[in-house]
């Protein structure tokens, strides 16, 4: 009896173990199609969000100093001006006239724009709208025959780091040591007001070819854009052959509006993870990129 019982128990245990092994094998089996579909849906969701709602943007140049510095990461919203052929994250569509739910930007907005015939994103400030007469004389912008109000605000120290070199060729005599003995780029600041009362700071480095631009009338459906670093910005004042925007830009070429800075890196980090935390620039996270409004 005992021997027979052991044999039955062993058989039962063996059958149970076999069933558990089979169940475990079934549980471990992966549905690769379901996994791939989930990943694909996630990618499509991210691309849709980037194309229709908002996307991150990296500042690669100094054309918008002092407002934006190389190494700034910011958020660009896609919906404020509606949608055009340039709206998708990847610029693969041919030029198409008009915008869906289109709205013209306001003077002073910082926008992402793609030069005609190119696929590179620029970031500039809207200065002129359709029908505006705009020109530049001696570095002063004239809008509809009236010079924009300007005020010299002295100098501002921008720390020199891995992303801000303050090259002597571009900023002659402006790379100096501050009171703490640190290298800074000491640049002259000029505050500029638009007729609406919106204002922002620009940099005036002295004479540059863009300081004089014959007056034109901005055509219908186009906008005139300029960088805040007025003497170091390829914008609507310069032809496409000089990497400028080639004059007023079709509003279809505007990809979105810059909203705020998420974080900023100074470019001093190395492969050592211990240096990464010190790469963050303090005080820039959360800065709004909307122009300030003067009290009327």
Secondary structure, 3 states (H helix, E strand, C coil): CHHHHHHHHHHHHHHHHHHHHHHHHHHHCCCHHHHHHHHHHHHHHHHHHHHHCEEEEECCCCCCCCCCCCCEEEEEECCCCCECCCCCCCCCCCCCCCCECCCCCCCCCEEEEECCCCCCEEEEEEEECCCCEEEEECCEEEECCEECEEEEEEEEEEECCCCCCCCCCCCCCCEEECCCCCEEEEEEEEEEECCCCEEEEEECCCCCHHHCEEEEECCCCEEEEECCECCCCCCCCCCHHHCCCCCCEEHHHEEEEEEEEEEEECCCCCCCHHHCHHHECCCCCCCECCCEECCC
